[in-house]
Amino acid sequence: MPSLKDLKSRITSVKNTRKITKAMQMVAAAKLRRAQEAAEAGRPYAERMNAVMTSLAGGVAGSEGAPRLLAGSGKDQTHLLVVMTAERGLCGGFNSSIAKLARTHAQELTAQGKTVKILTVGKKGREQLKRDWANAFVGHIDLSDVKRVGYANAADIARQATAYFDNGEADVVTVFFSRFQSVISQIPTAQQIIPAKFEAEAGAASSLYDYEPSEETILADLLPRNIATQIFTALLENGASEQGARMSAMDNATRNAGDMINKLTIQFNRSRQAAITKELIEIISGAEAL
């Protein structure tokens, strides 16, 4: 049974931990507001870009002049997985859920005889995939020094992913990230960006347009930009998801620390009362002996 001194030290330690988790929860809440606003502000542009690209791609699909980023390389033997996670932990299952989705996808591809290559964005995802898929790593992008993710960071990732495709080192490129829904809900998502896939929005009316210059020329210019836009959207969604998951995790940690403090305090009071009772009994017994 722990002594009174040990119990008191443990109570003090848990109280200090609760202060830290509470502070981290408040910081995450402040960061979440900015990250959520950025993610929500980027969605309309991404949706309109998708609508325009869907219209353009529908006009050139299957034609000989279709850009390679849309038509693909003609095969799907080598897959590049761009796994986006956080640079830091203490955010619940945020990093693990993305890594798990990427790991499952990689296992399915390997079972089909495909070649898997992995480009990691964020230290935590790399650490979790390193044990089983270290041989598949082809690069890593460190964003730990970036205070606020911008379009330039997404454009750099897009250039690297496109370079693998242009050099024949990858036939399909898929991005893994977490889509923000709410503070308690983040959805791990896999999105293929090369060759480009566009889905028409439900209920959207199809329109016919005459493009000048041709659809092929416009697509050749817009497709690389669209890839960067999709990656930028994924980074923004990831940022909001990370802060939401961290805020929820630190809130749970603070509550658990409070419960532990209450239990330890009750145990401390009972042990102190038992010690006092024992001393009183010894005093009374000694007095009666005299």
Steps between C-alpha positions, in 0.01 A plus 500: 500500500650839403597734781339839562804672352478292183129573462553872552780507242283313251208739552731796440637333185154433358392858577800631305412269212143628504625857471702403193215314329260787576742750349547282191122471465463879505781547246348236272160672527652831389687335213192299401298813435755634253559158339127433464442840341783436254368153410144625452618798296694270266212261430294724263803561276584130490137412421479752215836385367372143506183605313702676227745212468212250482348693211833525318597138562163379374570659162840341443462167683623219277639731230857464375585858595410458868785607735693219673399628844140426400542195277769338712803301390294211369582273792461489878792286613678752724304696761633801690328560834531853639427457872426828681510501880600739778849593612400460865306251706259532794202521263320174569460260211545765229838381372426131558178505298671650194796263527262205541309594184824538304634170637182315404508650150866407458432142612215466250719628217784268596261205507404589142865494393535879478808700597448745786703816564434733791563874529436620856395849605529531877723318745237295684376314197854411400571364847192277494562363150874457542483156661321323212552728201844657544619346174217672314596851615613725215496837674388711792377858526562670834254776591604532865646848444192622311277698736219545250462271201465689173438427135875502436542194725226318310653600165835352610336168593306504171821553301665203667199275442468612137873444445466135603219459247680687219819298554312172480568418867129495589185424303244595766531759778263493799488747789407392853372758747223562752195700398370729776135459599488614862710509816413137574481374143782487245468268200816327364487544123684359199481714186657415164653807336698341211354406260238759584155384600208741506153431634205716406317651796163345578218707352733717293359583159730424210574790264659514158776750439724588208855545623769716345768372484411130487413287804831312463701821519309630800528167680873482439532829690237440767574139595831573683332791676205279592735241653658770715152625595391152609815457708457846653139414590621174657760689705236746625260218587782319678592810699143547625465128573825494697400790724150360550640158594758659734238715669277196557792286621623764745147554630473127572845502661402793723182323609688177570760690703222656707348157568839363600560792735164436671579128544851570631367767738247255646772237537731758662231608750419141590865413550554810713194422709618142547844625609345744749272228638795266539698763693205570729461130573869473583479802733192366679654153531817649645304709749298198614818301544627757750 
